[in-house]
Amino acid sequence: MTQMTAMFVMFVLYGLLPAAGLYLGYRGIKKVTAPKMLEYKAIPQLGYIPEKSLPVDVKTALEQINTKGEKLRVMYGDTNNDGKIDDKDTINETYIMIQNLMDRHVPQAVADYRRLHDLDVTDSALADTTKIKHSNVTGKEALLDVLKTINTQFDDLLNASYHQDGQKLLATNRYLQKRFDKPASNTEFQKPDSNASSDANNNASSNVDIQAIESPTGESVSAEDIKL
């Protein structure tokens, strides 16, 4: 082993490896001791906020908004039903409102509440106990009122979507019943000829009076389209 090789091995063993071990240990300890941050898929802007900095009832309300908001984004954003929201979808006012609530109004309300805690470093419960001037609510209660209003709005949108989709199902069922049941009820069969042979009786066809049925989409369906 040459002198240069020996020096390189000494540098790796006593210099590089200990330094790498100290760095990795520091990163590991920092990761373990770091506070857990909020993780809301529909509200990613809250990802910088530690969980411990918010009361339990506030986090519960945020979780409800996150769950409902994610469902509503798909309902009102994925207009072509391809499983993703992209440029092929048609953006409507309801979808824009949902996005604004989750991207701007909710994060802003939470940020305002957290700033109330920073106003008095000697009393971290200031926003939870002190009434806001000219009102009868604390900062925490004001934030919960904002989140409750958004939650109620999301519930109304979910209920409206449920009834709208339910009406579509009912309309589809009525269309199918009309398409397949009406021809059978309007069928008029010819009376067999007593003097005809057995082969003629087997080949006799019914005289079916079928009118075109208009589907909910405006499609005209003829008798040939209906298979009995």
C-alpha positions in Angstrom: 0.0 0.0 0.0 1.4 3.3 -1.0 1.5 6.4 1.2 -1.2 8.1 -0.8 -3.5 5.1 -0.6 -3.0 4.9 3.1 -3.8 8.6 3.6 -6.9 8.2 1.5 -8.1 5.3 3.6 -7.4 7.2 6.8 -9.3 10.2 5.5 -12.3 8.0 4.7 -12.2 6.1 8.0 -11.5 8.9 10.4 -12.9 11.9 8.5 -15.6 11.2 5.9 -17.4 8.4 7.7 -17.7 10.1 11.1 -18.9 13.3 9.4 -21.5 11.4 7.4 -22.7 9.6 10.5 -23.0 12.9 12.5 -25.0 14.4 9.6 -27.4 11.5 9.2 -27.8 11.3 13.0 -28.7 15.0 13.1 -31.2 14.7 10.3 -32.8 11.6 11.9 -33.1 13.3 15.3 -34.5 16.5 13.6 -37.1 14.4 11.7 -38.2 12.5 14.8 -38.5 15.6 17.0 -40.1 17.8 14.3 -43.8 18.6 15.0 -46.3 16.9 12.9 -47.9 19.1 10.3 -51.5 19.2 9.1 -52.1 17.1 6.0 -55.3 17.9 4.1 -55.4 16.8 0.5 -58.1 19.3 -0.5 -56.5 22.1 1.6 -52.7 21.8 0.9 -52.1 25.4 2.0 -52.4 24.3 5.6 -49.5 21.9 5.3 -47.1 24.3 7.1 -49.2 24.4 10.3 -48.3 22.1 13.2 -51.2 20.0 14.4 -50.6 21.0 18.0 -51.1 24.6 17.3 -54.9 24.1 16.6 -57.6 23.0 19.1 -59.2 19.6 18.6 -62.6 20.9 17.6 -61.0 23.2 14.9 -59.0 20.2 13.5 -62.2 18.2 13.4 -64.0 20.9 11.5 -61.1 21.1 9.0 -61.1 17.4 8.5 -64.8 17.5 7.6 -64.3 20.3 5.2 -61.4 18.4 3.6 -63.4 15.3 3.1 -66.5 17.0 1.7 -64.4 19.4 -0.4 -62.5 16.6 -2.1 -65.8 14.9 -3.0 -67.3 18.1 -4.3 -64.2 18.9 -6.4 -64.7 15.6 -8.3 -68.5 16.1 -8.6 -68.3 19.6 -10.0 -64.9 19.6 -11.6 -64.8 16.2 -13.4 -67.5 17.1 -15.9 -66.6 14.5 -18.5 -66.4 11.7 -15.9 -62.9 10.5 -16.9 -61.7 10.2 -13.3 -59.5 13.3 -13.4 -59.8 17.1 -13.5 -58.0 18.6 -16.5 -58.3 21.0 -19.4 -60.9 18.7 -21.0 -63.4 19.5 -18.2 -65.8 22.4 -18.3 -65.3 24.8 -15.3 -68.5 26.1 -13.7 -69.1 28.7 -11.0 -69.8 26.1 -8.4 -66.4 24.5 -8.9 -64.7 27.9 -8.7 -66.5 28.7 -5.5 -65.4 25.4 -3.9 -61.8 26.0 -4.9 -61.9 29.5 -3.5 -63.2 28.3 -0.2 -60.5 25.7 0.2 -57.6 27.6 -1.4 -58.3 31.1 0.1 -61.0 31.5 2.7 -60.2 28.5 4.9 -56.4 29.1 5.0 -57.0 32.8 5.6 -59.4 32.2 8.5 -56.9 29.7 10.1 -54.0 32.2 9.7 -56.1 35.0 11.3 -56.8 32.8 14.3 -53.2 31.8 14.7 -52.1 35.4 14.6 -54.4 36.1 17.6 -52.2 33.8 19.6 -49.1 35.7 18.6 -50.5 39.0 19.9 -49.8 38.1 23.5 -46.8 35.8 24.1 -47.6 35.6 27.8 -51.0 34.1 27.3 -51.3 31.6 24.5 -55.0 31.1 25.3 -55.9 34.7 24.5 -57.8 33.7 21.3 -59.7 31.0 23.2 -60.9 33.1 26.2 -61.0 36.8 25.3 -64.1 38.2 23.6 -63.6 40.2 20.5 -64.5 43.8 20.9 -68.1 44.7 19.9 -68.9 41.0 19.7 -69.9 38.1 22.0 -67.4 35.5 20.6 -63.8 34.7 21.1 -61.3 34.3 18.3 -61.7 30.5 18.5 -65.5 30.8 18.3 -65.3 33.1 15.4 -63.1 30.6 13.5 -65.5 27.8 14.3 -68.4 29.9 13.0 -66.5 30.4 9.7 -65.8 26.7 9.4 -69.4 25.8 10.3 -70.7 28.1 7.6 -68.5 26.4 5.0 -69.4 23.0 6.3 -73.1 23.8 6.0 -72.6 25.1 2.4 -70.8 21.9 1.5 -73.6 19.8 3.0 -76.1 21.7 0.9 -74.0 21.1 -2.3 -73.7 17.4 -1.5 -77.5 17.1 -0.9 -78.2 19.0 -4.1 -75.9 16.7 -6.1 -77.5 13.6 -4.5 -81.0 14.6 -5.5 -79.9 15.7 -8.9 -78.2 12.4 -9.6 -81.2 10.6 -8.1 -83.6 12.4 -10.5 -81.3 11.3 -13.4 -81.7 7.7 -12.3 -85.5 8.0 -12.1 -85.6 9.6 -15.5 -83.5 6.8 -16.9 -85.8 4.2 -15.3 -88.9 5.8 -16.8 -87.3 6.0 -20.2 -86.4 2.3 -20.1 -89.8 1.2 -18.9 -91.4 3.3 -21.6 -89.1 1.8 -24.3 -89.5 -1.8 -23.4 -92.9 -2.0 -21.8 -95.0 0.1 -24.2 -94.4 -2.1 -27.4 -95.7 -5.2 -25.6 -98.9 -3.5 -24.4 -99.7 -2.1 -27.9 -99.1 -5.4 -29.7 -102.1 -6.6 -31.7 -101.9 -10.3 -32.8 -103.7 -11.6 -35.9 -106.2 -14.4 -35.6 -104.9 -17.6 -37.2 -106.6 -18.9 -40.3 -108.4 -22.2 -39.5 -107.9 -23.4 -43.1 -104.1 -22.7 -43.2 -101.6 -25.4 -42.9 -99.4 -26.0 -39.8 -96.4 -24.5 -41.6 -98.4 -21.3 -42.3 -99.4 -21.1 -38.6 -95.7 -21.4 -37.5 -94.7 -18.6 -39.9 -97.5 -16.2 -39.0 -96.3 -12.9 -37.7 -98.0 -10.5 -35.4 -99.1 -7.1 -36.5 -97.2 -4.8 -34.2 -98.2 -1.1 -34.0 -95.1 0.6 -32.5 -94.7 4.3 -32.4 -91.3 5.9 -32.2 -90.2 6.6 -28.6 -88.2 9.7 -27.9 -85.4 9.2 -25.4 -84.4 11.8 -22.7 -81.6 12.8 -25.1 -83.9 13.4 -28.0 -83.0 10.1 -29.7 -85.8 8.5 -31.9 -86.0 4.7 -31.5 -87.8 2.7 -34.1 -89.3 -0.8 -33.9 -86.2 -2.3 -35.4 -84.1 -1.1 -32.4 -86.3 -3.0 -29.9 -85.5 -6.7 -29.5 -88.2 -8.7 -27.9 
